[in-house]
Each structure stands twice: as C-alpha cells, then as structure tokens.
Amino acid sequence: MGSTQESFVGSIDQGTTSTRFLIFNRSGEPVTSHQIEFKQIYPQPGYVSITPLVESNDLLIGIQLA
C-alpha cells in the first residue's frame, strides 16, 4: 500500500545579508519560504563578519516559520 503523505524538500539559502529557508514540492515548485536578515559586522575596510550563532539561530527560526 502506497504512502498518502506528500513529500517535500527543504533548502537553505545562506546569503551575505540574510538566511532563507525554502520548501519545495515533488515537482520542484516552491511551496513556502521564510527569510531573516542579519546584522553584518565590519571589522576593517573590505572585511565582513557574521556571527555563527546568529546564523544558526536565524536558520532554526526560518525552518519553524516556513
């Protein structure tokens, strides 16, 4: 007997200014997403830094809200 549950794929888009979590159906169509912008730190000219804890926390929030 086949499964009646629908299958989805989750995808992480870690950009330079935000973390986004997207969910796609079996046809590859986007079903939903959630994006969270984060604060960037500029330690010196030409450098940008992102706090890893902020990134991971934003990802967890994005998964929950997508």
N, C-alpha and C positions, 0 to 999 in steps of 0.2 A: 504494500500500500504506500503511495507517494505522500510526501510531506505537503501540508497545506500552508506552511509558513512561507512568507515571501523572503527572498534573500537580498541583502544589501551589502555594499562595500563602503567603508569609511576611509577618508583620505585627509591627510594633514598637509596644509599649505603654510609652511613657515617662511614668511616674507621678512623684509627688512624693517617694516613698521607695524606688522600685525601677525597674529596667528589665526588661521582659519581652519575649521573642520567642516568637511563636506560629506554628505551621504548620497550615494548613487544607487539606483535600482539595477536589476539584472540587464537592462537594456543600455546601461551607461548614462541614463538621464539623471540629472541632479534632482534630488528629492527635497533636500533642505541643507542649510549651512548656517554657521554662526562665526562671526569674525570679531576679534578683540584686538584693538590697537594697544600697543605698549609703549612705555617711555624709553627713549633711547638715551644713552649716556655717552657724552663726547669727551673722553679723557685727554685728548690732544687733537690738534688740527689734522684732519684726514683719517681719524680713527673713530669707530663707533663701537659701543659695547652694549650688550643686552644681558641682563641678569638671568641666569639659567632657571632659578626658582620662579621668577615671574613668567618665563616662557612655559614651564611645565604646568604651573597653576592656570595660566590662560588656556592652555590646551585642554586640561580637565574640565574647565568651565565651558569651553566651546563644545566639547563632546556632550556634556549634560544638557546644554541648551539647544543643540542641533535637533 
